Amino acid sequence: MIKELDFITYAKADFDYTVYISGAAQPKLTKENVMNILLIVPSLPKQEAIVLYLDEVTTKIDQAITQKQIIQLKEYKQSLINNVVTGKVRVAS
């Protein structure tokens, strides 16, 4: 069972608030404007299906990003070691 606000959390992450923001010098989202925001909310079974799907996919994306970063950092580390050892990068003594 999904948490009650999971669907709303995903929905608001993709929501365009720019039409509700007022003020030029200091843009703000007022309580009145927030109260006027309408969200289409599907049935609970559909919400649950959406949340389960997004949780699964976003977890895979997060893991892929992490793995890619690890690989890139290892490659950078090896390149840095090589460049310092071979004198391509000078180290102040």
PyRosetta script that sets phi, psi and omega in degrees:
from pyrosetta import init, pose_from_sequence

init()
pose = pose_from_sequence("MIKELDFITYAKADFDYTVYISGAAQPKLTKENVMNILLIVPSLPKQEAIVLYLDEVTTKIDQAITQKQIIQLKEYKQSLINNVVTGKVRVAS")
pose.set_psi(1, 135.6)
pose.set_omega(1, -178.8)
pose.set_phi(2, -80.1)
pose.set_psi(2, 156.3)
pose.set_omega(2, 172.7)
pose.set_phi(3, -70.5)
pose.set_psi(3, 150.6)
pose.set_omega(3, -173.2)
pose.set_phi(4, -57.5)
pose.set_psi(4, -34.8)
pose.set_omega(4, -173.7)
pose.set_phi(5, -98.9)
pose.set_psi(5, 1.4)
pose.set_omega(5, -177.5)
pose.set_phi(6, -58.6)
pose.set_psi(6, -46.1)
pose.set_omega(6, -179.4)
pose.set_phi(7, -62.8)
pose.set_psi(7, -45.4)
pose.set_omega(7, 180.0)
pose.set_phi(8, -61.8)
pose.set_psi(8, -38.8)
pose.set_omega(8, 178.6)
pose.set_phi(9, -60.5)
pose.set_psi(9, -46.5)
pose.set_omega(9, 177.5)
pose.set_phi(10, -65.5)
pose.set_psi(10, -42.8)
pose.set_omega(10, -177.2)
pose.set_phi(11, -62.8)
pose.set_psi(11, -43.1)
pose.set_omega(11, -177.5)
pose.set_phi(12, -74.1)
pose.set_psi(12, -21.9)
pose.set_omega(12, 177.0)
pose.set_phi(13, -67.6)
pose.set_psi(13, -24.4)
pose.set_omega(13, -178.0)
pose.set_phi(14, -104.7)
pose.set_psi(14, 7.2)
pose.set_omega(14, -173.8)
pose.set_phi(15, -86.9)
pose.set_psi(15, 140.0)
pose.set_omega(15, 177.2)
pose.set_phi(16, -91.1)
pose.set_psi(16, 104.1)
pose.set_omega(16, -178.3)
pose.set_phi(17, -85.7)
pose.set_psi(17, -7.7)
pose.set_omega(17, -171.9)
pose.set_phi(18, -57.8)
pose.set_psi(18, -33.4)
pose.set_omega(18, -179.9)
pose.set_phi(19, -72.3)
pose.set_psi(19, -14.2)
pose.set_omega(19, -179.2)
pose.set_phi(20, -101.4)
pose.set_psi(20, -5.2)
pose.set_omega(20, -177.8)
pose.set_phi(21, -84.5)
pose.set_psi(21, 134.2)
pose.set_omega(21, 178.7)
pose.set_phi(22, -120.4)
pose.set_psi(22, 162.7)
pose.set_omega(22, 179.3)
pose.set_phi(23, 92.3)
pose.set_psi(23, 135.0)
pose.set_omega(23, -178.4)
pose.set_phi(24, -94.9)
pose.set_psi(24, -54.2)
pose.set_omega(24, -177.0)
pose.set_phi(25, -69.9)
pose.set_psi(25, -41.3)
pose.set_omega(25, 179.3)
pose.set_phi(26, -128.2)
pose.set_psi(26, 87.0)
pose.set_omega(26, -179.0)
pose.set_phi(27, -58.0)
pose.set_psi(27, 139.2)
pose.set_omega(27, -179.9)
pose.set_phi(28, -147.4)
pose.set_psi(28, 156.4)
pose.set_omega(28, 176.5)
pose.set_phi(29, -111.4)
pose.set_psi(29, 104.1)
pose.set_omega(29, -174.8)
pose.set_phi(30, -78.2)
pose.set_psi(30, 160.2)
pose.set_omega(30, 177.3)
pose.set_phi(31, -59.5)
pose.set_psi(31, -40.2)
pose.set_omega(31, 179.7)
pose.set_phi(32, -61.3)
pose.set_psi(32, -43.9)
pose.set_omega(32, 178.8)
pose.set_phi(33, -66.2)
pose.set_psi(33, -39.1)
pose.set_omega(33, 178.5)
pose.set_phi(34, -62.2)
pose.set_psi(34, -39.4)
pose.set_omega(34, -178.9)
pose.set_phi(35, -68.1)
pose.set_psi(35, -18.7)
pose.set_omega(35, 179.9)
pose.set_phi(36, -93.0)
pose.set_psi(36, -2.3)
pose.set_omega(36, 179.8)
pose.set_phi(37, -74.6)
pose.set_psi(37, 128.5)
pose.set_omega(37, 177.8)
pose.set_phi(38, -107.7)
pose.set_psi(38, 132.5)
pose.set_omega(38, 177.4)
pose.set_phi(39, -121.3)
pose.set_psi(39, 135.7)
pose.set_omega(39, 174.3)
pose.set_phi(40, -82.4)
pose.set_psi(40, 121.2)
pose.set_omega(40, -177.0)
pose.set_phi(41, -116.2)
pose.set_psi(41, 114.4)
pose.set_omega(41, 179.4)
pose.set_phi(42, -73.0)
pose.set_psi(42, 176.9)
pose.set_omega(42, 179.3)
pose.set_phi(43, -60.2)
pose.set_psi(43, 158.7)
pose.set_omega(43, -179.7)
pose.set_phi(44, -57.8)
pose.set_psi(44, -42.9)
pose.set_omega(44, 177.5)
pose.set_phi(45, -61.1)
pose.set_psi(45, -38.6)
pose.set_omega(45, 179.1)
pose.set_phi(46, -68.5)
pose.set_psi(46, -41.2)
pose.set_omega(46, 176.9)
pose.set_phi(47, -58.8)
pose.set_psi(47, -44.7)
pose.set_omega(47, -178.9)
pose.set_phi(48, -62.8)
pose.set_psi(48, -42.8)
pose.set_omega(48, 178.8)
pose.set_phi(49, -62.3)
pose.set_psi(49, -42.4)
pose.set_omega(49, 179.7)
pose.set_phi(50, -63.5)
pose.set_psi(50, -47.1)
pose.set_omega(50, -178.4)
pose.set_phi(51, -63.8)
pose.set_psi(51, -44.9)
pose.set_omega(51, 179.7)
pose.set_phi(52, -61.1)
pose.set_psi(52, -43.1)
pose.set_omega(52, 178.9)
pose.set_phi(53, -63.3)
pose.set_psi(53, -49.1)
pose.set_omega(53, -178.7)
pose.set_phi(54, -65.0)
pose.set_psi(54, -38.3)
pose.set_omega(54, 176.2)
pose.set_phi(55, -59.7)
pose.set_psi(55, -45.3)
pose.set_omega(55, -178.5)
pose.set_phi(56, -64.6)
pose.set_psi(56, -48.9)
pose.set_omega(56, -176.4)
pose.set_phi(57, -68.6)
pose.set_psi(57, -43.9)
pose.set_omega(57, -179.0)
pose.set_phi(58, -67.0)
pose.set_psi(58, -31.9)
pose.set_omega(58, 175.0)
pose.set_phi(59, -64.4)
pose.set_psi(59, -43.1)
pose.set_omega(59, 177.7)
pose.set_phi(60, -63.3)
pose.set_psi(60, -39.9)
pose.set_omega(60, 178.5)
pose.set_phi(61, -64.4)
pose.set_psi(61, -46.0)
pose.set_omega(61, 178.7)
pose.set_phi(62, -58.8)
pose.set_psi(62, -42.6)
pose.set_omega(62, 179.5)
pose.set_phi(63, -66.2)
pose.set_psi(63, -39.9)
pose.set_omega(63, 179.4)
pose.set_phi(64, -65.6)
pose.set_psi(64, -41.4)
pose.set_omega(64, 178.6)
pose.set_phi(65, -62.3)
pose.set_psi(65, -45.9)
pose.set_omega(65, -179.7)
pose.set_phi(66, -60.2)
pose.set_psi(66, -46.2)
pose.set_omega(66, 179.3)
pose.set_phi(67, -62.8)
pose.set_psi(67, -41.2)
pose.set_omega(67, 179.0)
pose.set_phi(68, -63.5)
pose.set_psi(68, -41.9)
pose.set_omega(68, 178.9)
pose.set_phi(69, -64.0)
pose.set_psi(69, -40.9)
pose.set_omega(69, 178.5)
pose.set_phi(70, -61.2)
pose.set_psi(70, -46.3)
pose.set_omega(70, 179.3)
pose.set_phi(71, -61.7)
pose.set_psi(71, -45.3)
pose.set_omega(71, -179.3)
pose.set_phi(72, -63.9)
pose.set_psi(72, -41.0)
pose.set_omega(72, 179.5)
pose.set_phi(73, -67.0)
pose.set_psi(73, -38.4)
pose.set_omega(73, 176.9)
pose.set_phi(74, -64.3)
pose.set_psi(74, -40.9)
pose.set_omega(74, 178.2)
pose.set_phi(75, -64.9)
pose.set_psi(75, -41.6)
pose.set_omega(75, 178.3)
pose.set_phi(76, -63.7)
pose.set_psi(76, -42.4)
pose.set_omega(76, 179.5)
pose.set_phi(77, -60.3)
pose.set_psi(77, -46.7)
pose.set_omega(77, -179.6)
pose.set_phi(78, -64.0)
pose.set_psi(78, -41.6)
pose.set_omega(78, 178.8)
pose.set_phi(79, -64.2)
pose.set_psi(79, -42.5)
pose.set_omega(79, 179.1)
pose.set_phi(80, -62.6)
pose.set_psi(80, -46.4)
pose.set_omega(80, 178.4)
pose.set_phi(81, -58.4)
pose.set_psi(81, -47.5)
pose.set_omega(81, -179.8)
pose.set_phi(82, -60.3)
pose.set_psi(82, -45.7)
pose.set_omega(82, -177.7)
pose.set_phi(83, -66.6)
pose.set_psi(83, -36.0)
pose.set_omega(83, 178.9)
pose.set_phi(84, -73.4)
pose.set_psi(84, -45.0)
pose.set_omega(84, -178.6)
pose.set_phi(85, -64.3)
pose.set_psi(85, -37.3)
pose.set_omega(85, -178.6)
pose.set_phi(86, -87.2)
pose.set_psi(86, -0.5)
pose.set_omega(86, 177.0)
pose.set_phi(87, 85.1)
pose.set_psi(87, 5.5)
pose.set_omega(87, 178.3)
pose.set_phi(88, -69.8)
pose.set_psi(88, -24.8)
pose.set_omega(88, 174.1)
pose.set_phi(89, -119.5)
pose.set_psi(89, 125.3)
pose.set_omega(89, -179.7)
pose.set_phi(90, -88.8)
pose.set_psi(90, 138.4)
pose.set_omega(90, 179.1)
pose.set_phi(91, -111.6)
pose.set_psi(91, 127.5)
pose.set_omega(91, 179.5)
pose.set_phi(92, -66.6)
pose.set_psi(92, 139.2)
pose.set_omega(92, 180.0)
pose.set_phi(93, -110.4)
pose.dump_pdb("model.pdb")
